[in-house]
Amino acid sequence: MHIADEVASKGYLITSSELADLMDINASAVTSRGDHWVWRNWVVSRVRREGNQSAIRFC
């Protein structure tokens, strides 16, 4: 969870695959959740699509 805190506090973007790795789920499960949703302590927002990946921001 330290990584997710760092991503959120620094305003970094991560890919949907990287988020799937953090969540220990399949990447398609991340991209199918929509543009804004809650995961643990963060609001996850899809910023843009990049091919079959999405750029993700934690708030």
Secondary structure, 3 states (H helix, E strand, C coil): CHHHHHHHHHCCEEEHHHHHHHHCCCHHHHHCCCCEEEECCEEEEEEEEECCEEEEEEC
